[in-house]
């Protein structure tokens, strides 16, 4: 039986498709061969002039080193501030009198706000529904001493018994203050690791006493070490029952801070809104009146910090831009000189069948590879600088992968951009005139 017309048509289609695929594969192979050959020629040219290539790259190296180093500082400081400064506790925010003050005008207005009182804390504590825990804090700095030992500017705090739970402060020894301690205005205290180490070296502090001004307190517990923030210890503190503190240290112009722990991160905004509503209701604020208190969360602190580091980033971007432009111009001049030096070589390649696109690609790849190598050297220099700074100082630094990738991409892009004109000039050379050039 013969082949039907439909079967013959299908066979023709299959044959044409196979031929088309083979043709595309052959073109792809030729393109890859041409690309890698061009890349090899570009690398050979760079290796032939090592010193000139390195000097050409100084601008790019400085730009990449600056960018990666600054991003490392900013990234490290962001993590440090989030962990040590803005970490109020899990899903915790504060209702206080001032909040974040960034101008003299805001400070003057904040001074006119009424003080936050224990009555307001009790009101929020009794009526708030979207909260896991609510704690109050009143504090001031003063000296504490035991025997001949003295510790200056200790943060003496009066707090509700759940304060350490809200702030996630661990207990290394003993116990935290209790509701019974608070109700009976007991003269007991929970102390930080620095206080224990200074006042009671080499002895168990539990049960020992110390003095704050004219009052004496018994140590019932010691906190786990927290560490320092910007060189200032966070373990130099004393926590006593808030009613004990207010009986003995509270002054007329003192106010309390209210720490509220939301049930989850998703309910933080709803919890803040409820706290704001309760405070406004207690203070009988009209609908159009602004808040005469502040709500402060980790996000507010980090927003302020990002505003501050934004200036540093802007300065760094300006420096990087200058370095990149200078580096790009140097690359362009060197590539123009290279085109002039290699005019006869270009003529020979064109006479042997190289097309304009091959010459264009050769010089563009050469300038791109040149800048990319500068980017790699800059990244390596930045890593070395970061390691040196971390080893010799307390500045927190960590290099984000995104900064490294961005630096390499930008450096290669600069090389390609500033290599366009020399590459086009090389590609437009007349083969006959190029062969007549002095070799």
PyMOL commands that set and color helices and strands:
alter all, ss='L'
color gray80, all
select helices_A, chain A and resi 5-48+50-56+58-85+104-111+118-127+163-166+179-183+193-199+242-248+265-282+298-341+343-351+356-392+401-418+420-427+431-436
alter helices_A, ss='H'
color red, helices_A
select strands_A, chain A and resi 92-96+133-146+149-159+171-174+188-191+209-212+215-223+228-229+232-233+237-241+257-261+294-297
alter strands_A, ss='S'
color yellow, strands_A
deselect
rebuild
show_as cartoon
